[in-house]
Amino acid sequence: MTAREGPGVPGCSSMASTIMGALDSAHLRRTATIHPLRERGFMNDALPPTARSTRTERRAEAREKARALRESQRKKERRTLWIVQGGIAVAALAIVAVIVLVLTNSVRPEGPGPRNMASDGIKIGTDFIAVTTPALPADDVPIPSEPNPAGVVAIHIFVDYLCPVCAEFEQENVELIRTLVQSGAATVEYHPISILTNLSAGTRYSLRAANAAACVANHAPDQFFDFHEALFANQPEEGTPGLTDEELIELARSVGVTSTLVDGCIVDQRFRSWVQAATERARTGPLPVLDATIGGIEGTPTILVNGELFEYRYPFEQSEFAQFVLEAAGDEFATNPTPTPTPTPTE
């Protein structure tokens, strides 16, 4: 039976149109759901501009960090290089300064010698009073001391205050010399030199001690005999630093030196150049000693009595030196025997 079309009942063609319209609407809705990006102009798996922009920024940021790190490393390397170069430059300047100081000191011109040592020595007579003389100008030839009165023996002793043999001679004979000088029977002339300068652990004690002796001769000559004796009584061993300048000053104080000028003279080594020149003159000669029988010294101690060389035997014996003094003085000394010191009154 064929259906009939009637009022309110849709026909087949109308139904088909309705169905097709519905299908088209659904298709459109599904297409919009499945391809939302297509409406925005994107296809397949391509990233949106914001995603690409974020990745680019991260790469740029990483490159910037790497660049900054490299720049920081280069700056650090430059600072390290500057520090190393600066340290080398400072060290080089310090070395140059030391070299200049050494060269300056080594070529420092010789100044005037000490007063009371015009003969490169200090002459001490009765009551241990020194014979005064003017300072020896630089490069001048030393002048032998005036001859003694008849019957007064002239003893000359060249010493190095680091010389152990000198100390032994001093220890054995100092009382005899003291008696002869104090009584007026003899004068003693000490010639400090420095031939052992390099035997004191770098402190140049031999030179400094001779300079200290020259300082005392210049500023406190009448205390020289006691200072000379004290230097040997406190002699350091060879190879040791020896006394410091402060200790030399204290030693001078201990024997009655009161002049504060001695302090600066010792510390400044005022007569260092003079000591070096006097040492060279003593070695090469001629010696500033009247009637000297030798041209120059070969070592210390070198002792002359009235110009005659005392050829001592070792170990020292006081009697040997006393006998030599008598023989060197000859008949003149025999007719003017050594006075006996006046005893000190006792209460």
C-alpha angles and dihedrals in degrees: 000000000000117000115237128222116238142161112301093013114104118228126236095257091050091049092050091052091050093050093047091050091051091049091049090051092050091047090052092048091049092048091052090049098047097043107035092147093055089068087058093050099259126128134198115333100335114140121240118254092254091058093048090047093052093052092048091051091051091052091047090049091050091050091049092051091049090049092049091048092051091048091049090050091049090050091049091050090049091050091049090049091049091050092049092046091046091050091049090048092050091048090048091050091049091051091048090049091052092048091049091049092050093046092045092050093045094053098036105137118252112259128206114299124244121283116258092031103084088134091052084258141067118244117214124194141170115351087009092281113157123231107243122229134165121261116276110245117236114282092008120136113250116251120227114240120259113273117264123249115269113288095022112113119223113219119189121189125185109200143176111207091218093051109110093199089055089054091051092050089049093049093049099043109025094098092051091049091045091053093047093049097042092050093049094244092117145010123221123210117196120204110193114203135164117228095142098055094129096053100079107079093268098307094104090225095168090058094042093049092050089049090051089052090051090050091055091046089052100044105022108019096163090061093052097096092055093043091051090052092047092052090058093041088056098036114151122222120263112266094033126103092251126206118339121235089256090054091049088053091050090049090054089050091051092061095049104271105150103168110111088204087077090065096060092039091057096043094045092043088227095179098039094113090047091052091051092049092046090050091053092047091051091052098046099033163174092178116226090236124115113247093359112180094205131059099218141347125269097194145334138316096037111174127189127182115197086342095307118123115239104222097198130194122227129269095041124241121194092218091059093055092043090053091049091052090053093048094046091050092050123180092339091063092043090058090048102044122191109281116240110244113248110253115245110250115248126209 
